[in-house]
């Protein structure tokens, strides 16, 4: 008997990511490679999971914006850049490392 237990797969298998700093906010965008994976990524990259995964990013409020027509999720980390672009993110002024880190986050995928 075969059990259909979900196994972890990194988001990079389903998405690519971009990041930029706007004022003192860091915006990380997940764009799906295939819109058919929308439900899986939407559930796997919940606001709570993403906030916990990027816990080293000491941001204020965090919001998730869903853009299903574009097959993308935008995460806005307010006050992540301190006093503005390059303050707390001085080693990575556009936040690209956080986009790459998010792609490492595993999401549960049921076997086919």
PyMOL commands that set and color helices and strands:
alter all, ss='L'
color gray80, all
select helices_A, chain A and resi 11-13+35-44+47-53+68-70+96-103
alter helices_A, ss='H'
color red, helices_A
select strands_A, chain A and resi 7-10+15-22+25-32+62-67+72-77+106-109
alter strands_A, ss='S'
color yellow, strands_A
deselect
rebuild
show_as cartoon
